[in-house]
Amino acid sequence: MPLFIINDDITKLKVDAVVTASNNTLLSEGGVDGSVFRAAGPELLEESLGLNGCETGDAKITKGYNLPAKYIIHTVGPIWRGGDKGEEKLLVSCYNRSLQVAVENKCESIAFPMISTGNYGYPKYNAMQIAKKTINSFLENYEDDLDVYIVLFGNDISGYFDAEDNLKDYFMRRMPEYLFWGICRTSYIDRETHRNISKRLYDHKYKSTVNLSDVLNSPEENFSSMVMRKIKESGMNEVACYKAANVNRQIFSKIRSSAGENDTENYQPTKSTAMSFALALKLSLEESNELLKKAGYAFSGSDKTDIIVEYCISNHIYDIFRVNEILFTHEQPVLGSKSH
């Protein structure tokens, strides 16, 4: 039951339910709500007229009509009045009630906009922290799988996250200056330059006098086995582990099935999933490298995502949602997985 923060158009997402932040009449207004009503078509307005409005902090559901989503969940967020008029409690209720309505209607995926941060003036950073905390708390107590998306739109993502002031310095220490600017400014680096940089940074020469048949008959511990061993050593609950990795139960079942000598699944994780479990298990950088290696990967000094994850591990930032915030603000794919 992952939580993802994405930059997309909520009206085009193929999820079971999209949430729209409405007013107490549940009739179309500007912003996201206006976009949802326009995309869904006139039948949505007709159904909304029959709902008799909605209290602030509550949520009601309609069909999705012309949207890819099956349902639209309408919630009424609080207007920001300085923070001492119960705004936080009402905003928490918006997320909880929307999630409850989604579950009651057997939804397996739901997408939220940032409620109340537009014309209602709720401070963006505070609203994001409330959204994450409330959604995560709900998911921790929900036994089935529910994929949740927080959807931002366009170029205006400033204000939702902390600035990571030390990250640029880390980039500069981690790679040559010309490679750093090549990645961060997405300027072109020719193949020969990249090859020379990679060779200088990762000049590992494989030398072996071991007989190949001996190696093949004595395989090392695989990725899944190491994950299960680390869970046992840490005393962590399995459910807590896969939730901390931002993956669903089906993926973890594949890991459990392919652990040990009786490997029936032969599970191959994506690199994103492997890094997610390194964070969930709070592995050191050395242990994280070992886990990635067992999955057939390695941290790369020329990959921005890898450098950010390395930075977070080196600085003991293991909360995957915090890591995903940093990745998101640097326009990199977030960690966690639904199907790999």
C-alpha positions as CSV (number, residue, x, y, z in Angstrom):
1,M,0.0,0.0,0.0
2,P,2.4,2.7,-1.2
3,L,2.1,6.4,-1.0
4,F,3.4,8.4,-4.0
5,I,3.8,12.1,-4.5
6,I,3.6,12.8,-8.3
7,N,3.4,15.7,-10.7
8,D,0.4,15.0,-13.0
9,D,-3.1,16.0,-14.1
10,I,-5.5,14.4,-11.6
11,T,-8.3,14.4,-14.1
12,K,-6.3,12.0,-16.3
13,L,-5.2,9.4,-13.7
14,K,-6.5,5.9,-14.1
15,V,-7.3,5.3,-10.4
16,D,-10.4,4.0,-8.7
17,A,-11.2,7.4,-7.1
18,V,-9.9,11.0,-7.4
19,V,-10.6,13.5,-4.7
20,T,-11.6,17.0,-5.4
21,A,-11.6,19.9,-2.9
22,S,-15.0,21.5,-3.2
23,N,-17.0,24.1,-1.3
24,N,-19.9,23.4,1.0
25,T,-22.4,23.4,-1.9
26,L,-20.4,20.7,-3.7
27,L,-21.0,22.6,-6.9
28,S,-18.2,23.5,-9.3
29,E,-15.8,26.3,-8.5
30,G,-12.3,27.2,-9.7
31,G,-9.0,25.3,-9.4
32,V,-8.8,21.5,-9.3
33,D,-12.6,21.3,-8.6
34,G,-13.4,23.2,-11.8
35,S,-11.1,21.1,-13.8
36,V,-12.7,17.9,-12.4
37,F,-16.2,19.1,-13.2
38,R,-15.3,20.1,-16.8
39,A,-13.5,16.8,-17.5
40,A,-16.3,14.7,-15.9
41,G,-19.1,16.4,-17.9
42,P,-22.5,17.8,-17.1
43,E,-23.9,14.6,-15.5
44,L,-21.6,15.3,-12.5
45,L,-23.2,18.6,-11.8
46,E,-26.6,16.9,-11.9
47,E,-25.6,14.2,-9.4
48,S,-23.9,16.8,-7.2
49,L,-27.1,18.8,-6.9
50,G,-28.7,15.8,-5.2
51,L,-26.1,15.5,-2.5
52,N,-27.4,18.4,-0.5
53,G,-24.0,19.9,0.1
54,C,-21.3,18.8,2.5
55,E,-19.9,19.9,5.9
56,T,-16.3,21.1,6.1
57,G,-14.1,18.1,6.9
58,D,-16.5,15.6,5.5
59,A,-16.6,13.8,2.1
60,K,-19.2,12.5,-0.3
61,I,-18.9,10.3,-3.4
62,T,-20.2,10.5,-7.0
63,K,-19.6,8.6,-10.2
64,G,-16.6,9.6,-12.3
65,Y,-18.5,9.9,-15.5
66,N,-16.1,11.0,-18.3
67,L,-13.0,10.7,-16.1
68,P,-10.7,7.7,-16.2
69,A,-11.5,7.3,-12.5
70,K,-14.5,5.3,-11.4
71,Y,-15.4,7.6,-8.6
72,I,-15.0,11.3,-7.5
73,I,-14.8,11.9,-3.8
74,H,-15.8,15.5,-2.9
75,T,-14.4,16.9,0.3
76,V,-14.6,20.4,1.8
77,G,-11.3,21.7,3.2
78,P,-11.0,24.5,5.8
79,I,-10.2,28.1,5.0
80,W,-7.0,29.2,6.6
81,R,-7.7,31.7,9.3
82,G,-4.4,31.8,11.0
83,G,-4.2,28.3,12.3
84,D,-6.0,28.7,15.6
85,K,-9.6,28.1,14.4
86,G,-9.4,24.3,14.1
87,E,-8.1,24.2,10.6
88,E,-5.7,21.3,11.2
89,K,-8.3,19.1,12.7
90,L,-10.7,19.8,9.8
91,L,-7.9,19.1,7.2
92,V,-7.0,15.8,8.9
93,S,-10.7,14.9,8.7
94,C,-10.8,15.7,5.0
95,Y,-8.2,13.0,4.3
96,N,-9.5,10.5,6.7
97,R,-13.1,10.8,5.5
98,S,-12.0,10.6,1.9
99,L,-10.0,7.4,2.6
100,Q,-12.9,5.9,4.5
101,V,-15.3,6.6,1.7
102,A,-12.9,5.1,-0.8
103,V,-12.5,1.9,1.3
104,E,-16.3,1.7,1.8
105,N,-16.6,1.7,-2.0
106,K,-14.0,-1.0,-2.4
107,C,-11.4,1.3,-4.1
108,E,-7.8,0.0,-4.4
109,S,-6.3,3.3,-5.5
110,I,-7.1,7.0,-4.8
111,A,-5.5,10.3,-5.8
112,F,-5.6,13.5,-3.7
113,P,-4.9,17.1,-4.7
114,M,-3.4,19.3,-2.0
115,I,-6.6,20.2,-0.2
116,S,-7.1,23.9,0.9
117,T,-3.7,25.1,-0.4
118,G,-5.2,27.1,-3.3
119,N,-7.7,29.9,-2.8
120,Y,-8.3,28.7,0.8
121,G,-4.8,29.8,1.7
122,Y,-3.6,26.8,3.8
123,P,0.3,27.0,4.1
124,K,1.7,24.5,1.6
125,Y,4.4,23.0,3.8
126,N,2.0,22.5,6.7
127,A,-0.7,21.0,4.4
128,M,1.8,18.5,2.9
129,Q,3.0,17.4,6.4
130,I,-0.7,16.9,7.5
131,A,-1.5,15.0,4.3
132,K,1.5,12.6,4.6
133,K,1.0,12.0,8.3
134,T,-2.7,11.4,8.0
135,I,-2.5,9.1,5.0
136,N,0.4,7.1,6.4
137,S,-1.5,6.7,9.7
138,F,-4.5,5.4,7.9
139,L,-2.5,3.0,5.8
140,E,-0.7,1.6,8.8
141,N,-4.0,0.5,10.2
142,Y,-5.6,-0.7,7.0
143,E,-5.0,-4.4,6.3
144,D,-5.8,-4.5,2.6
145,D,-3.8,-2.8,-0.2
146,L,-4.6,0.8,-1.1
147,D,-2.4,2.8,-3.4
148,V,-2.5,6.5,-2.6
149,Y,-1.2,9.4,-4.7
150,I,-0.7,13.0,-3.7
151,V,-0.9,14.9,-6.9
152,L,0.8,18.2,-7.6
153,F,0.4,19.9,-11.0
154,G,2.6,21.9,-13.2
155,N,5.8,23.8,-12.2
156,D,4.6,25.3,-8.9
157,I,5.9,22.8,-6.4
158,S,7.8,25.3,-4.3
159,G,6.7,25.6,-0.7
160,Y,5.6,22.1,-0.2
161,F,8.9,20.7,0.9
162,D,12.0,21.6,3.0
163,A,14.9,22.9,1.0
164,E,17.8,20.4,1.1
165,D,20.6,22.9,1.3
166,N,23.4,20.4,1.8
167,L,22.5,18.2,-1.2
168,K,24.4,20.4,-3.7
169,D,27.6,20.2,-1.7
170,Y,27.1,16.4,-1.5
171,F,26.8,16.3,-5.3
172,M,30.0,18.2,-5.7
173,R,31.9,15.9,-3.4
174,R,30.4,12.8,-5.1
175,M,31.4,13.6,-8.7
176,P,33.5,15.8,-10.8
177,E,32.2,19.4,-11.3
178,Y,31.7,19.0,-15.0
179,L,29.7,15.8,-14.5
180,F,27.7,17.4,-11.7
181,W,26.6,20.4,-13.9
182,G,26.0,18.0,-16.8
183,I,23.4,16.1,-14.7
184,C,21.9,19.0,-12.8
185,R,21.5,21.2,-15.9
186,T,20.8,18.2,-18.2
187,S,23.5,19.4,-20.6
188,Y,25.0,17.0,-23.0
189,I,28.0,14.8,-22.0
190,D,29.5,12.9,-24.9
191,R,29.9,9.2,-24.6
192,E,33.7,9.2,-24.4
193,T,33.7,11.7,-21.5
194,H,31.2,9.7,-19.7
195,R,33.2,6.5,-20.2
196,N,36.4,8.1,-18.9
197,I,34.5,9.5,-15.8
198,S,33.0,6.1,-15.1
199,K,36.3,4.4,-15.5
200,R,38.0,6.9,-13.1
201,L,35.3,6.6,-10.5
202,Y,34.6,2.9,-10.7
203,D,37.8,1.2,-11.9
204,H,37.0,-2.2,-10.4
205,K,39.0,-4.9,-12.3
206,Y,37.7,-8.5,-11.9
207,K,40.5,-11.0,-11.3
208,S,39.7,-14.6,-10.4
209,T,41.5,-17.9,-10.3
210,V,38.4,-19.7,-8.9
211,N,37.0,-22.6,-10.9
212,L,33.7,-21.6,-12.5
213,S,31.9,-24.8,-11.6
214,D,32.8,-24.2,-7.9
215,V,31.3,-20.8,-8.0
216,L,28.1,-21.9,-9.7
217,N,27.7,-24.7,-7.1
218,S,28.2,-22.3,-4.2
219,P,25.8,-19.4,-4.9
220,E,25.8,-16.5,-2.5
221,E,22.8,-15.4,-0.5
222,N,20.3,-13.8,-2.8
223,F,18.5,-10.4,-2.5
224,S,15.4,-11.9,-1.0
225,S,17.3,-14.0,1.6
226,M,19.3,-11.0,2.7
227,V,16.1,-8.9,3.1
228,M,14.5,-11.7,5.2
229,R,17.6,-12.1,7.3
230,K,17.9,-8.4,8.0
231,I,14.3,-8.2,9.0
232,K,14.9,-11.0,11.5
233,E,18.1,-9.5,12.8
234,S,16.4,-6.1,13.3
235,G,13.4,-7.5,15.1
236,M,11.1,-5.6,12.6
237,N,7.6,-6.9,11.8
238,E,7.4,-8.0,8.2
239,V,4.3,-5.8,7.6
240,A,6.1,-2.8,9.1
241,C,9.0,-3.5,6.8
242,Y,7.2,-3.6,3.5
243,K,5.1,-0.6,4.4
244,A,8.3,1.3,5.3
245,A,9.7,0.3,1.9
246,N,6.5,1.8,0.3
247,V,5.7,-1.5,-1.5
248,N,2.6,-3.6,-1.4
249,R,1.9,-7.0,0.1
250,Q,2.1,-8.9,-3.3
251,I,5.7,-7.7,-3.8
252,F,6.7,-8.8,-0.3
253,S,5.1,-12.2,-0.9
254,K,7.4,-12.7,-3.9
255,I,10.4,-11.8,-1.8
256,R,9.4,-14.2,1.0
257,S,8.8,-17.0,-1.6
258,S,12.2,-16.6,-3.3
259,A,14.2,-16.4,-0.1
260,G,16.6,-19.2,0.8
261,E,17.5,-22.4,-1.0
262,N,14.0,-23.3,-2.1
263,D,13.8,-20.4,-4.6
264,T,10.6,-21.1,-6.4
265,E,9.8,-17.6,-7.6
266,N,13.2,-16.4,-8.7
267,Y,12.1,-12.9,-7.9
268,Q,14.1,-10.0,-9.5
269,P,13.4,-6.6,-7.9
270,T,13.7,-3.3,-9.7
271,K,16.5,-1.1,-8.5
272,S,13.9,1.2,-7.0
273,T,12.5,-1.7,-4.9
274,A,16.0,-2.7,-3.8
275,M,16.9,0.8,-2.6
276,S,13.5,1.0,-0.9
277,F,14.3,-2.0,1.2
278,A,17.7,-0.6,2.1
279,L,16.0,2.4,3.5
280,A,13.2,0.4,5.2
281,L,15.8,-1.8,6.9
282,K,18.0,1.3,7.8
283,L,21.1,-0.3,6.3
284,S,24.4,1.4,6.4
285,L,25.8,2.6,3.0
286,E,28.1,-0.5,2.9
287,E,25.1,-2.8,3.6
288,S,23.0,-1.0,1.1
289,N,25.6,-1.5,-1.6
290,E,25.7,-5.2,-0.7
291,L,21.9,-5.5,-1.0
292,L,21.9,-3.8,-4.4
293,K,24.7,-6.0,-5.6
294,K,22.7,-9.1,-4.6
295,A,19.9,-7.7,-6.8
296,G,22.3,-7.1,-9.7
297,Y,22.7,-3.4,-9.2
298,A,25.1,-0.8,-7.8
299,F,25.0,2.9,-6.9
300,S,26.2,5.0,-9.7
301,G,28.1,8.2,-9.4
302,S,26.6,9.4,-12.6
303,D,23.0,8.9,-11.7
304,K,21.2,11.7,-9.8
305,T,18.7,9.3,-8.2
306,D,21.4,7.1,-6.9
307,I,23.4,10.0,-5.5
308,I,20.3,11.4,-3.6
309,V,19.6,8.0,-2.1
310,E,23.3,7.6,-1.1
311,Y,23.2,11.1,0.4
312,C,20.1,10.2,2.5
313,I,21.5,6.9,3.7
314,S,24.8,8.6,4.6
315,N,22.9,11.2,6.6
316,H,20.6,8.7,8.2
317,I,17.5,9.9,6.4
318,Y,15.6,6.6,6.2
319,D,12.0,7.8,6.0
320,I,11.1,6.9,2.4
321,F,8.5,9.6,2.2
322,R,11.2,12.2,3.1
323,V,13.5,10.6,0.5
324,N,10.8,10.7,-2.1
325,E,10.2,14.4,-1.4
326,I,13.9,15.1,-2.1
327,L,13.8,13.0,-5.3
328,F,10.6,14.7,-6.4
329,T,11.9,18.2,-5.9
330,H,14.9,17.3,-8.0
331,E,12.6,15.8,-10.7
332,Q,13.7,12.2,-10.2
333,P,11.5,9.1,-10.0
334,V,10.3,8.3,-6.5
335,L,11.0,5.0,-4.7
336,G,8.5,2.3,-4.0
337,S,6.7,0.0,-6.3
338,K,3.3,-1.5,-7.0
339,S,4.2,-4.4,-9.2
340,H,7.9,-5.0,-9.5
